[in-house]
Amino acid sequence: MMTELLLPKKSIFGKGAVAQAVEELKKLGEKPLVVTGPHLVKSSMFSDFGDLLLEAGLSYGVFSDLLGEPTVD
């Protein structure tokens, strides 16, 4: 069975980056998966980002069970 995974190579940062990121996500589909750490997902900043996604008509999934960078072991 063949599977294809699209990983866009765009980083957005600086003033206005969150709003621009929402616009870029709208171009890619209707339900983005937000991958983040367990602490950030509990922050007001993440909540604000989620609100912007919903206001833009994007329902979203969240994976926040990251524990850090993987080891080479």
N, C-alpha and C positions, 0 to 999 in steps of 0.2 A: 504494500500500500504506500502510495506517495503522498506526502504532505508538503504544503508550501506555507512558509511563514514570511510575511512582509514586515520588515523592521525599518521604518523610515529613519533617515539619518539627518535629522534636523534638531538642533538645540536652540532654544530661545531663552535669552536672559536679559536682565536689565529692566528699567522702568517700562511698565506696560506689557511685560512679558506674559503675565497670566492671562490677560484679555486676549493677547495675540495667540497664545497656545490654544485657547478655546476655539478661536476661529480656524486654526489649523486642524484641530481635531474634527471639526464639523466637515471638513473636506474629505476626511478619511473614512467616515462611517457614522453610524447612529448610536453605537454603544462602545465607547472606549473602555479599556481595562486600565485602571490606574494602579501602578505597582509602587509601593512605598514601604517605609518602615513602620513598626508599631507605635512609635512615639509621635511621628508626624501626623498620622491618621487621626490622632486624638486632639490635634491643635485647631485653634480657631482659623488659622490660615487655610488648612485643608478644608474645613467646613465652608469657608468663603469660596474656595475653588469649586467645591461641589455645588454650591448654590449657583455659581456662574454657569456651570455645565447644564444644570437643570433649566435655568432661564434661557439657555441657548437651544433647548429642546433635545438635549443629549442625556439619556439615562446612562448610567455608568456602573461598571463593576469595580470592586476594590480588592486587591490582594495585598495584605499588610503583614504577612507572617515572615518577613525577611529578618534574618538575624545578623546580617553583615555580609561582607565579601566572603565568597567560598574559599576554602583552603586548598592547597595543592596536594594534600594527603589523599 
